[in-house]
Amino acid sequence: MISSKITGTGAFIPSIIKENNDFLNEDFLNEDGSSFNAENDVIIEKFKAITGIAERRYAKSEFYTSDLAFFASQKAIEDSGINPEELDYIIVAHNFGDVKEGAIQSDLLPSLATRVKHKLGIENPNCVAYDILFGCPGWIEATIQAQAFIKAGMASKCLVIGAETLSRVVDKYDRDSMIFSDGAGACILEATEEANVGVLSHATQTFSKDEAYFLHYGGSFNEKEDKDIRYIKMLGRKIYEFALVNVPLAMKSALDKSGVSIDDVKKIFIHQANEKMDEAIIKRFFRSFKKKVPEGIMPMSIHKLGNSSVATVPTLLDLVLKGEIENQEVNKGDVIIFASVGAGMNINAIVYKY
């Protein structure tokens, strides 16, 4: 039976470091435009205690999301050793397209995947390039789609990318702006006939009845700002409660389908959105199997890199595989889980065996 496995990974970590102290002079406002009662140092201290974020990365102004995607792709292709002309699909997960710093309009024409293919210099017209908009779980969902193409015999090699420049779509008057960052991660997924290797199972859900606008576009909290400029907004408490209930269920569904025992799961690569939320999700997931959370099972990058949306999981995977995160590694035969939650509201998980 044909399945798919990751044969190469790559990441691009932007060079501009934005520390928490860099927000000390910001004028944070409530949604109604009123000022906070607390001083910024108190706001930032509470923010770090909850999210775990101490700093985040921003892309240089001359780089767009498609550039970050291209840089990560180059590394993944080199890591895999494939000829890029042999790629059947290039799938780019993002949410806001190419956003010029200071601009009010996203650029999605042509697609970011087409731009990446162009930058890679691929001439093969049978290499199909397209984008996927799926919120923060976009890279995982794109991997699921690539797996489907491979299992159906429609592809043998796919390039899957998650890239975003969230720093350009945040409202500086909204304290949630401290969460978001920029980055890109990519992988090469190839067909394999090797038994019990690669993508073993997956689960995906979309909740839209009451949850559709938990993440949305909205105006600045400062009423003096341009009314035509919209920014990423989120209902943090509702997202936390939603994720805590539903993400562990999706992870359990994927694991049950795989036939793998919870005792055999070595690592969980979860979307780096909020450290406390991720810890609570993992704890509830293991509790559903009446197990305690094993030490070191959840690698984290959010402390230094922040929340780069679709880029967090593939970037984290690459960092661990390349030995860039202390006391974290993945070895041949290890079973790992990818999981994410985000705008849509979408949830997904993959059970994968190296």
N, C-alpha and C positions, 0 to 999 in steps of 0.2 A: 504494500500500500504506500502511495506517495504522500509524503508530508513535507513540511518546510522547516528549515533550521537557519539560525542566524550564523553567517560565516564571517561577518565583519561589522565593526561599529566605529563610529566617529562622533566627536562633539566639538562644538565651537563655544568657548566661554569668553564672552566679551571682556575687554581689558579695563573698562572704566568701573572702579569700585565706588559704590555709594554706601557709606556707613550710616548707621542710625543717627549719629550725631549731626550728620549733614541735614537732618530735618528739624533741628532745634529752632531755626528761625522761620519755619513755615507757619502760615496763618491757617491752622486747621479750624474748620467750621462744622457745625451740625447740619443735617439735611435741610433744615429750615433757614439756614444762613446765620444762625446765632453762634456766638463764640462758646468754646468749651470752658467749663469752670476750672479745669485743671491746667497746669503749665505743661509745656511741651516735653520737658524732661520726664515728668510723671507719665504722660501719655506714651512716650517712647519706651519707658521702663516696663509698663504694663503690656505694651505691644510685644516686646521681646519675650516676656515671660509666657505669653500665650502662644505666639507663633514660632518662637525659637530663632527668628531671623535677626542676625546682627549686622549683616551687610548683604548687598545684592549687586548684580552686574548690569551695566547699561552698555548698549552698543555705541560705537562712535557714530557721529552724525552722518558720515559719508556711507555708512553701511545700512542696507535695508534688510528686511526679513529674508528675502530671497538670497541675499549675499550670505547671511548666516547659514542658511540651508545649504548653499553651495559649498561653503567651507567645511561643514560637517560631512557632507556627501563625499567630498574628495578624500577625507580621512577614512571613511567607511569603505570606499572602493579600494583604497590602497591596502587597508587592513585585510580585506577579503581576497585580494589578488585577482579579482575578475577583470575582464575586458569590459568597460562600460558600454561598448557597442552591443554587448550581448544582453543588456537589460531589456526585459519585456515591459516593465512598468516602473514609473517614477510617481510615487504618491506623496504629496506634501500636505501635512496637517498643520493648519494655522487657524486664526480666527479673524484677523484684521488686515491681512494682505500686506503690501508694502506701504508703510506710512512714513512720509517725510517728516523729519523733526520740525515741529511748529506748524504743520499743515492741518487742514480740517477734513481732508478727504483721503480715503484709502484707495490704493491702486491695485486692482485685481485683473487688469487686462494688459497683456495676456496673463494666464494663470501663473502662479509662482512655480508650479511644477515645470511648465514650459520654459520659464526663465532659468531654472536650474539645469534643465536639459541643454539649453542654449549655452550656458556658461561652461558646462562640462564638455561642450563641443561634440556631442553625440549626433551622428548623421543618420543613423538607422530610423526610418519613419515608423517602423513597427514597434519602436519603444514608445509606449503610450504614456503621456504625462497628464496628470490631473490633480486637483486639489480636493481636500476633504475638510468641511467645516463641521466639527463635532464637539466643540468646547475643549476643555482640558484633556478629555480622554481621546482626542483625535489621533495621536500617534498609535495608541493601542488599537483603535478601531481600524486604522489604515493597515496595521499588521494583520489584523483579522481578515481584511479584504484581500491582502496579498496572499495569505494562506489559502483563501478560497480559490483564487485564481490558480494557484499552484496545484491544489488538490484536484481541480477540475481539468487539469492538463492544458490550461490556457497560458501558463507562464512557467518558466524555470528559474528566473532570476528577477528579483524586485528590489528596488531601492525605496525605503520607507523613511520619511523625514518628519520631524516635528520641530517647528521653528516659530519664534514670536519675538516682537519688540513691544512688550506691554508698557514700557516706560513712556511710550509716545501716545498712549490712549488713556492716561490716568489724569484725574483732576487733582491738582496740587493742593486744593483746599479740603480734600477728602483724606482722612487719616489712613484709609485703606490703600492709598497710593504707595504706602511703605511696603506693602506685601509684594508688589509686582516687579518683575525683572525681565531681562532679555536673554536669549540663548538659542541653541539649536543642537539637536541630536539626530543621528541617522544610523540605519543598519541595512545590511544586505541580507535578504531572505532568499535562500536557494532551495530548490527541490531536493529531496533525499528519499531513498528507499530504505534507509537504515531504520530498523524497527525501534519503536519506543524512544524516539529522539525528536527534539524540536517542539513545535506547538502540539500539545496533547488535547487541549480542550479550551473552550472560551465561553463567556456569557456576556450579553449586552442588554441594556434596558434603557428606555426613554420614558421619563415621567413628565407629563405636560399638563395634566388636568389642573392642578393647583400650583405646580412647581415651575412652569415654563419661564417665568420672569424673575426667578431668584437671582439670576445674573442677567443684566440688560444694559442698554445704552441709556444714559441720562445726562441732564445738564449739570453744569458746575454748581457746587453748593454756594458759590459766591454769585449773587444775583446780578452783580455788575459785569460779569463776564459775558462774552458773546453767546447769545441764545442759540446760535446755529451750530455751535461746537458741542459734540456729545462725547461722553467719556464712559469707560467701563464702570458699572456700579453693581454692587452685590448686597444681598440681604444676608449678612454674615451669620447671624444666629440661626436663621431658617436653614441655610446651607449646612451648617454644623449638625443640626438635629437630623436633617434629611440624610446626610452622608453617614452618620453614626448608625442609623437604622438599616439603610439599604446597601451600602458598600459591602459590609460583611456577608450579607445574603448573596450578593452576586459572586463574591469570591468563593463562598461555600458551594454555590451552584456549579461553578466552573470546576472546582476540585472534585465534587461528587461525580461529574461527568467523566473526569479523567481516570477514575479508578485508583488514584494515588492516595495513600494514607497521609493524614495530616502530619504524622510523625516523620514523613520523608521530605517535607517541605523545608528547604535550607535557607531560602531568602525570599523576602517580599519587597518588590520594588513598587512602592505606592506613590502616587502623585504627590509631590512636595508642595502642599498648599498651606499647611498649618501643623506644626509639630504636635501640639496637644490633640488635635483632631485625628491625626494619623495614628498616634499612640492609642487613642480610644477605639478607633476602628479595628486595629490589629488585636487589641485585647478582647473586644467583643467577638471577633472572628474565631479566635482560639477558644473562647468560652463556649461557643456553639458546639465545639467538639469535646467540651469538658477538659480542656488542656490549658496549661499556663503558657504564656508567651516565652519562647526560648530566647535566651540572651543573644543579642547581636543579630537577630533575624531581619531587622529592618534598617538597611543602610539609609543614611540621611545626608543630604547636601544643602538643605534649605538654610542652614545657619549662615553659610557663606554666599549662596547663590540666589536665595529668595525663590519666589514662585514664578517660573517662566512658562507656565501653562503647558502646552503640548510638548515642550522641550524637556520637562523635568524628568520624566521616566527614562527616555533614551539617553539623556545626558548622564543620569545617575548610573545607568547600566554600563556605559562606556567608562566612566570613572572607576567603577569597581573592577571591571575586567582589566583595566590598564594599571591597577594597583595604586590608584590615586586617593583612595579613601582608607584611612588607617583601620587595621583589624577587620577588613572586609574583603572577601574573595568568593569567586564562583569557580568550582572545579567540574571536570567532566563527570557526568552522571548526576549532578545536582538538579533537583527539581526546584524551580522558582515560580513565583507568581507575580505578574504585572497587574496593577489595579489602578483605576482612576475614577474621578467624579468631576463633573463640571457642567458648564452652560448647556441647557437643553430641556430639562436637566438629564444628562446622560451619565450612565455608569457602565463600566465594563471591566473584565478581568480575563487574563490568559494564564493557563497553567503550561509551563514550558520546561522541558528537560534538556540539559546541556549534554 
